[in-house]
């Protein structure tokens, strides 16, 4: 994979100011319930943006036709996304950073962290199913972070719910004002196309012929009044009436209300048939916000004596200093090189290859000589990057999820939380001689931030915590394929893990009495392992001066 568009802009970049470069960035995530068509939509956005020449089906034959954003072996075999990936491309004089997130709820923590790097979210709904449970959870995360949402209702090529019922569901369940930008002319085998609200422009739908290798070129848009050839008797008049009713019944699109999180523009289409994708990409370019002003703290490096109190600051995207944070670490994207890449979301400044950046919480300086611009697992050296861009920083254990980097080393963004796991299991390797290799592999995977690793104070077994069972299957697959370790997971006696904190004397007293149930996480922070939620509550009452936390913030 090469990036001709990225290469070509090097000369143009120097002609723009920092605020101008930031203003043309669009960094967005795609969120959806599993099977809503998120990964297929990702493919076709890349196709519409000119980043790829053919959209590969998840189960297509041949490695070169695999889904571009799903690069892990297990993703290709199962047809699901289990790891967030980043794809950068230029289109219509804008730079798009597309963050593809896992849809499966077992990987919700990875999705949450990825959303911290996004300025906008595309919410994908299945036209037949509407809002599903995981969609609702991801929407709540977006609301907590004030991320504006563009709604894309997918799979119009199949039989769908009544369009007005879908909009009413968005209004009632999400407390958002839906503003339809386009309106569909039926669905499934009767799908004729869609009409643009306000202009009356009609985009006909062209069905993909059986056996055709590529998606169709849809007929050009034309006034609805001139589109009689695409309808059967009475359908055109019914669509005109429906469009008038929709225009009168729903609020017109208001960009400011969208940016404030009160309104969502609604677009329709079929990702599989490449219908409605050009319109969606245009909406992202026109309406998705440029990189936002971010809150941070200015803190002296950790080795500074008598350091002043942290100062609240505002980081402007067009500011001179390079700042940003690590929202994900991914190991072994290239198994041949055992690489370890930190995904760094820039908040301000102009990054140039070879620049030195400092890690705020450790004071360590990094010379970033081989920064990477992503296209899923493919990559190319990045000479320049600006606010809103996501670049990969190769490192060997120096960077962790939640780290803040800047030229001064004094800027700290809010940390990214670790969440208490819901399932705890023992992990062992079948070959006892490889126990040390298992420890290193587990630590590497835990540093990516998707799973939790606990080392009990007593005993030699490792305890791995995860949100769902699928995470253990992915971990076993990666231990085998990336590290050559035949591992086995077994039930552990523990049901809950809680981080504990408090005054040293209180902590020492508690940990001394419950030493068989104490463990340390990958950072060495103390963790209490409980046999049940009742035990967690009971112990909490016995030791009121010790805090038992479900989350731990690092950064």
Secondary structure, DSSP 8 states (H G I E B T S, - for coil): ---HHHHHTHHHHTTS-HHHHHHTEEEEEEEE-TTSSHHHHHHHHHHHTTS-SS---TT-SSGGGS-TT--SHHHHHHT---S-EEEEEEETTEEEEEEE---SGGGHHHHHHHHTT-SEEEEEEETTTBS-HHHHHHHHHHHHTT-EEEEEEE-TTS----HHHHHHHHHHHH--EEEESEEEE--GGG--EEEETTT-EEEE-----TT-SS-------EEGGG-GGGS-TTHHHHHHHHHHHHHHHS----HHHHHTTSEEEEEE-BTTTTBSHHHHHHHHHHHS-----EEEEE---TT-TT----EEEEE-TT-SS-EEEEEEEEE-SSTTTT-EEEEEEEEESEEETT-EEEETTT--EEE--S-EEEETTEEEE-SEEETT-EEEEE-SSS--TT-EEESSS-EE---EEEE--SEEEEEEESSGGGHHHHHHHHHHHHHTTSSEEEEESSSS-EEEEESSHHHHHHHHHHHHHHH---EEEEE-S--EEEEEE--HHHHHHHHHHTGGGEEE-TT--EEEEESSHHHHHHHHHHTTTSEEESEEEE-
